Amino acid sequence: MSWAQLMDSLYAVEATLAGPWLLAALLGMGLAVGMLTGLFGVGGAFMITPLLANLLRIDYSLAVGSSMSFTLGSSSAGWVRHMRLGNVARKTMLILAGSAVCGTIIGADIHTALRTHFGKHDFSLIMDVLFIALLALVAFLVLKGTSREREETCLLQRVSIPPYIRIRVAHIRGISLPGLCVVGILMGMCKGVMGIGGGVIFMPMLLLVVGLSMHQSVGTSLGVVLCSSLAGVVIYGAKGDASLWIVFPLLVGSAAGIQVGTFLCERLQASRLRRYFAFVVIAVALYLSINFIFKVQR
Amino acid sequence: MHPAVKIILLVVLPLAWGLGIEYAVELYRRRRRRKQAEQQLEQTES
């Protein structure tokens, strides 16, 4: 493909910027999100989707589909690394991945139904509200520090709906299989509707609801994210709601950003890192809230 | 572009990028470790 054809495809993406400017903005966004990944270990889709839709005014469905494809690239490397280190509870991952794929299909249908029912403008307002609520919740949980207050028996271990399965790597004797499937479906639905998962929803769910250790939660959630993102990309891609011209600059930028973030991470204190992360999340939530008010007034 | 080809590219290219970066980083780490081990061996021998 020639340079002119590449630029033409970039001009085809409906956004506030076009051509090389859009390319530069996406590279910059990827760099910023990659830095977050390197610094705090989060995937960044929960930032990319609302920022693509609000900062660059890219259609929400296109932003969700593209962020899912971006997640495939960013989470695959981490998953392979965690597999090598033995941090993946394989049986749990397979059960959750299967149910998360079903959840993603349901979520994508809900996304389409909401969009057709409310129209493009009102739908973007609904998505903004969902993202603002989610970011506020993330900031609250990070500042509160949920991992320290982990109970001995987690929520799903107290659910008494048979059949039960054993998770040997996490030393969990009996956990409800239907309960695990429901958790997977709910996680997948979030992925299908908003295109997010990973560090924001999947990992805390595995840690607090299922009862896996921190490292196992990270490794297993990456596998579940990979499978649900794959399903999401196929669904959104079939509707034309995913663009490689958005995905690739983000991936290139994030690869560089991860190196910068990791470099900075080694020079900052852990307690400070947590506070900085909460501030970044609050800043994005505030930006979305102000943007939301302007959108409503329009 | 045919929609099926587009979906395949949307899946395969990000995966290849992610795994390629991981492979390159791992290769770099192994080489660095091997070099350090060789240097240590030389120092102990001398």
Interface residues (C-beta under 8 A of the other chain):
Chain A: S69 F70 L72 G73 S74 S75 S76 A77 V80 R81 L230 V233 V234 G237 A238 G240 A242 L244 V247 F248 L251 A255
Chain B: P3 K6 I7 L9 L10 V11 L13 P14 L15 W17 G18 L19 I21 E22 V25
